[in-house]
């Protein structure tokens, strides 16, 4: 299982830094991430913290000054306070822009209304056809023909009383419109609005819809106001901790340590720091969004042995996902059994490993390597006994399965079918973890359908490669289709309908078809790739048989006089030794690959975690 972790921040005097680190070393459960002074990297941390507090207060001030949001109260916005605050700030800034745009539209509307209905589209049509026009303002009582040479004039609107009434006119002409210089005092040229009032009104309605949507989003944030206030208290408490000793110390006198410890062991850290007369400030915090705490695995002695593989390959399960160590280990052991494929080879490794395990265990030393070796070799021993393979010899007789040799067609079919069955089972477990630990929705039906699709593909591949069914009667006729056909049909329908459920049927089916097009080939190749287990095991069995035959020929030959037995033994030993080495390479290249690539890809896990390394171990290694 993955152990829950908590973030720890320790502040103290720089002069006592070594003493504080020594106390933490003695506690032995703190994974140290950094130790810095406020003048260095931590100064940025303080600035960021103050910025977070300022942003949080800004959001709270806005919510407090917007009582109208309560009237629009809807469901509270989900998410962490940090994400909600960032969303609120974006909405507030966007709202300012929308309100400014609203003011501009109102001003534009007032101007457009004063012009009345202009018919701008008609005017543009006239202009395209060679008719020139212009707008101007002049006294209504004055003869308009004395002002210009236009062929037609139309009054748009008027304002004023009696003799002082002025009108807004539009003049039309096929020639350039020229105004009389002698009448300049009587008219003013006008520039019409770019849009009709009706167009501006439509934009205004759309804008109001956006503003309403923003208000609803902000109202859902207001429902989380108490959570945001609690978040502010935590931020201020952190700031207070960072400013510890501020009254008597300068920034240069303070250092801050950031690290992680198991959540259930917080009291050990507090007690350890309190055991000495050293002034420190300690704060425990939950991992914030975007942080990746180190991964501490807590499993049985057997399952914990797989951590040797993690360390060897430099990979780790990410914190916050799921611990698949047990599945990883036991599938690796089963796959290794196929690759080794010989009970004699398994015994050669098991006996010394068991002795070393006993010695190391008795002396209190780490036994993970020995345990891992034994876990991987026990299935190989059982597999070798079933197939009756002992350094290429058959000494027990068959135990439920035919001899695993190139002359047995049944052996071929059974071992191929078993490889494909393990593939479908292994990948189904990957999908099980993916479904169990992901958010449940109607889309989960599509994920379940992919599991059925895998088994349909298993039945198809078994029939194609082995020429027969294995464990599941895929060729059994059920109505118009075989069992394989029904599985393909049902799974395909589930994927098509629930990959992206939508009222738009075309969009829904297109998304499902795209998912099948992108993943069906992968499902086929993933299952088919497990045949490598049978193929590598077969090659190893062939080499061991060759070693046995060559050794027998050499030992019976009269060419080497009295050295024939020694030579036969040497050939047998060297070839089998090389074969064991090749089996080790096969485990790394094939058995591990099926876990790291095929299984992990189907589960959707990335091995990007950080290994939990308590400060005690780091310190002792220096």
Secondary structure as GFF3:
##gff-version 3
##sequence-region A 1 622
A	DSSP	beta_strand	5	13	.	.	.	ID=ss1
A	DSSP	three_ten_helix	14	16	.	.	.	ID=ss2
A	DSSP	alpha_helix	17	27	.	.	.	ID=ss3
A	DSSP	beta_strand	31	37	.	.	.	ID=ss4
A	DSSP	alpha_helix	41	64	.	.	.	ID=ss5
A	DSSP	three_ten_helix	67	72	.	.	.	ID=ss6
A	DSSP	alpha_helix	81	115	.	.	.	ID=ss7
A	DSSP	alpha_helix	120	128	.	.	.	ID=ss8
A	DSSP	beta_strand	132	139	.	.	.	ID=ss9
A	DSSP	three_ten_helix	144	146	.	.	.	ID=ss10
A	DSSP	beta_strand	152	159	.	.	.	ID=ss11
A	DSSP	three_ten_helix	162	164	.	.	.	ID=ss12
A	DSSP	beta_strand	166	173	.	.	.	ID=ss13
A	DSSP	three_ten_helix	181	186	.	.	.	ID=ss14
A	DSSP	beta_strand	187	190	.	.	.	ID=ss15
A	DSSP	alpha_helix	197	222	.	.	.	ID=ss16
A	DSSP	alpha_helix	225	242	.	.	.	ID=ss17
A	DSSP	three_ten_helix	251	253	.	.	.	ID=ss18
A	DSSP	beta_strand	254	262	.	.	.	ID=ss19
A	DSSP	three_ten_helix	263	265	.	.	.	ID=ss20
A	DSSP	alpha_helix	266	274	.	.	.	ID=ss21
A	DSSP	beta_strand	280	285	.	.	.	ID=ss22
A	DSSP	alpha_helix	301	304	.	.	.	ID=ss23
A	DSSP	alpha_helix	307	313	.	.	.	ID=ss24
A	DSSP	alpha_helix	325	340	.	.	.	ID=ss25
A	DSSP	alpha_helix	343	362	.	.	.	ID=ss26
A	DSSP	alpha_helix	368	387	.	.	.	ID=ss27
A	DSSP	alpha_helix	409	436	.	.	.	ID=ss28
A	DSSP	alpha_helix	444	466	.	.	.	ID=ss29
A	DSSP	beta_strand	477	478	.	.	.	ID=ss30
A	DSSP	beta_strand	481	482	.	.	.	ID=ss31
A	DSSP	alpha_helix	483	498	.	.	.	ID=ss32
A	DSSP	alpha_helix	505	529	.	.	.	ID=ss33
A	DSSP	alpha_helix	531	556	.	.	.	ID=ss34
A	DSSP	three_ten_helix	561	563	.	.	.	ID=ss35
A	DSSP	alpha_helix	564	586	.	.	.	ID=ss36
A	DSSP	pi_helix	587	591	.	.	.	ID=ss37
A	DSSP	alpha_helix	592	593	.	.	.	ID=ss38
A	DSSP	pi_helix	594	599	.	.	.	ID=ss39
A	DSSP	alpha_helix	600	603	.	.	.	ID=ss40
A	DSSP	alpha_helix	615	620	.	.	.	ID=ss41
###
